[in-house]
Amino acid sequence: MDEALRRFDALDNPEGVIVCLDADCTVHEDYFVSLEKELLNNSKACACSLYFEHPVGDDPGPASPYRGIILYELHLRYYVGALRAIGYPFAFHTVGSAMAAKAGEYMRVGGMNRRQAGEDFYFIQKLVQSGRYFSINSTSVYPSPRQSHRVPFGTGATIGKLAEDSEQQFFTYNMDAFRELEVLFSMKENLFRSGKRERDSLYDDLPPGLRYFLDRDDWLMKLEEIRSNTAGYESFSKRFFGWFNMFRTVRFMNSVHGEVHKRKPVALAACDLLYHIGHDVIPDDALQLLKHFRQLDRESH
């Protein structure tokens, strides 16, 4: 990606689009058309996540070679779907082989992180803060469901672990933890309009997981800093989510599970989310659940 930036810089073209793909990915035939229409020709957009589908076959059973990727992709879609359902502004997939950015924006955020793991997540976290990051759902990337031991987490590592035991469950975050965040996000306007004493009282109204995760003094100090640097509610909200960013959200999830909440098998958690958003008919196996969540992602904006 750095080489692509160098070439666009030589052409004096900050609007040029840099895509990130793995060598063993395939894409839908309209991949470049969609990128041109929705990113390159959109002056208000700077970067995007692209819709993706791992190959999953037709058999969701324990003997299926695709069982691991079915459960893992369902986890990814459940996580983003739950964030979307509670009104989180950065509910985007962070699959490294399904993203793109304009050259100028890539340079502005300092390019791709040089990490051994999670570099795509941290890169996208920097991009979303601009408010000009979005999702392209009109095409598709088809990442490989290969096993990998290069890093301790992510697609390859998870698939490898699940392949070792065909009966092993994939546990994900409890929907109750997302409901706690929904309570916090619904308090933003009160936090903006309140003084220090009121914010101290509002801390006591937080659900138990958030009180476990957020120290009272840190809570008061951070909110005072955000409030003192904002003139209106819109700027307060932007700074608030600059603090409670994608990384802090993941930290919250990992912190409260085991202490306050229990992880759940991903299929059960996905059903909890569907009930939460008002779906009455729930698919009865992981593969059908995944297909349902794929359709929800296709329809999201």
N, C-alpha and C positions, 0 to 999 in steps of 0.2 A: 504493500500500500504506500510505503514511503517512496518507492520508485515511481509509482503512478503520480504522486504529488509532485515529484521532481519534474516529470514530463509536462504536467499541466502548468507548473510554474514557468517552465521554459516557453510555453505557448501563451503565457499571460492569460490563463483561463481558469479563474477561481470557481467557475460554475461547473467545471467538468466533474463527472460523477465517478467516484472510486467505489467499486463493488468488492465485497469480501466473500469469496467462495473457497471451499475446500476442493482439492484436486479430484476427489472421488464423488463430488456432488454432480447431479444433473439438474436441469431446470426445465420449466415448461417452455413451449415454443414461443410464447408471447412475453418472456421474461424481459428482454431488452426494450420491447415496445412499451411495456408497463412502466419501466424505469424512466424511459424518455418522457412519456406523457405525464406521469405523476410526480417525478422528482426533478429531472433535468429542466422541464418546461414550466415548473412551478416556482416562481420567484419567492414565494413565502415559505418554501420548505428548504431544509438544510440537510436532512438525513432521515433514514427510515429503517425500520425492520420490515422484512418481507415474509409473507405467508410461506409456511413450509409444511411438508409432510414426509415423515420417514416411511420407507416401505415396510408394511406390516403384514402382508399376506391376508389370509381369510380365516385362520384358526387361532382363537384366543386361548386355547387350552395350555396346560402346563408343559406339554411336550413340544409346543410350537417354538421354532427357532426365533420367532419374532416376539415372543412373550415379553422379554425384557424391554424392548423398545416400545411396545404398546403401553406398558405400565409407566415407563419414563416419560414418554411424550404426553400421556394423560396427566402426569404430575405437572409438567410444564404448563399445559393449558389450564389445568385447575388453578395453579398459582396465579397466573395472569388474569384468569377469569374472576377469581375471588377479589383481586385488587381492583379490577374494573367495577365489580359489583358494589364495592364499598366507597367508590368515588375517588380512588387514588389516581392522581394525574399522570403518573409514570407507569401505567400498566402496559408495558411493552415486553415482547419476547426478546431475549438476549442470546439468540443462537448465532454464533460467530459466522457461520456460512450463509446467513440470511439477513444481511444488512448492507447498507450503502450510505455514502456520504459525499457531499460536494467537496471539492478540493479545498476551497477556502475555509470551510467549516472544519475539515479534518486538520488543517494547519492551526486554526484558532484554538482548538482544544489540546494541541500538542501531539496529535497523532495517536497511533495505537500504543498501548502500554507494553513495556517489555517485561512481561510476567511469564512464568511457567504455567500458570493456570488462571482462568477467570479474566484474561485480558479483554475479551469481548464484552463482558459485563461492565468492567470499569470504564471502558471506552464509551459504551452506550450511556452509562450514567453521566458522563461529562456532556454528551450531546443533547440529552433530553432537557437539560436545564434551560436551553434557549427558548423553549416553547414552540420550536419549529420542527420538532421531530414527530414523525407520524408512522402509520403502518400502511403498507401496500398489500392489499388482499386480493388483487385482481389477477395475480399470477402465482407461481409456486416454485419453491426450491425443494429439491429432494435430497436431503443429506443422507449419507451412508450410516447405517446402524452398526458400524464396526466396533469391535472391542478395542480398548486401548488401555495401556498401563503407564502412559506418559505422565499423567497427572492423577492426583488422588480423588478427584471428583469430576462431574460432568458426564456427558453422554457415554463416552467410551468406557470409563471406569465403572459406571453404574451397570451398563450392559454386561461387562465382564463379571461383576459380582452376582448378578441375577442368573447368569448362565451357569454358574457353579452349582446352583441348587434350584431345580425346576419348581420346588414347592415354596421357595422363599417369597415372602410378601414384600411389596414396596410400600414403605410407610412415608406419609407426607404430613404437612402441617394441618392441624385441626382447624375447622371452620370457626370455632369459637375464638381463636386468636385473631382472625380477620375481623370478627364482630367487635373485638376490643378496639382495633384500629378505627373501625367505623365510628365508634363512640368518640374517640379522640378527634377525628376529622370533623365531626359534627359540632365540636366545641370551638372551632376556629374563630367564629365571629364573636363569641363571648370572650375568648382570650384576647382578641383585638381590642374590644371595648372596655375590658376590665383593668383595674389597677393591680398593684403587687399583692395587696391583701386578698383581693378577689381571686387572683390566680393561685394563691396559696390554698384557698378554700376549694377551688376547682381541682386541684391536685387530689384532694380527698375523694372527689367524685370519679376519679379514673378507675377503670376495672383493675382487678388484682394483678394481672400480667403486666400492665403498663406501670403500675406502682412498683412492681418488682424490677422492671427494666430501667425506669427513669428515677434517678435520685432527686429528691425534692429540691435541694439547693441548686442542683444543675438545671432542673426544670425552670425554677424561678429566674435564675441568671440568664438562661438562654432566651426565654420569652421576653425578658426585659430588654435584652440586646436587640432582638428582632423588632420589638415594638418601638424602641427609641430610634430605629433607623428606617422607619416606614411612616408615610404620611396618610395612607389610605388602606382600606381593607384588601384591595387587590394586591398591592405591593407586600402587605403583611403575609397574605396567603402564599405568595411566591417565595418569600424568604422562609416561611415556615416549612414549605416542602423542600427548599434548599437545605434545610437542616434535617428534616425527616425524609432523607433521600432514599434511593433504591438500596444502598448499602445498609443504612440504618434500619430499614424495614426488614431486610434479611437478618440482620443482627438481632432484632427484636424477636423474630420468629425462632431463631435458633436458641435464644436465651430462655424463652418461656416454655419451650417444649422440654419436658423432663422435670421442670420445677413447678409449673402452673398448669400446663396443658399436656395431654398425651397425644403423640402422633397417631394417625389412623391409616389403615390400608387405603391406598389411593382411590380405589373404586368407591369405597364407602364415603370418603371425604368429597369426592366428585358428586355423589348423590346428594350429600348435604348442601353443597353449593346450588345444585339445580333446584332443590326445595326452597332454598333461601331466595332465589330470584323468581320463584313462582311457577316452576315447571311441575306439572302433575304427573306426566308420563315419563318414567325414568327407564332408560335402557337397562337390560339385565346382565350384561357382561362387559368386561373391560374394553373389548374392541368396539362394541356398539356405543359405549360411553365416549370413547375417543372420537368416533365418527361424529357423534352429536356435538362434542366440544369443538371439533374442527369446523362444523357448520356455524356454530356461534361465533367463532373467530372470523370466519369469512364475512359474516354479517355485521361485525363491529366496525367502528370508524375511529 
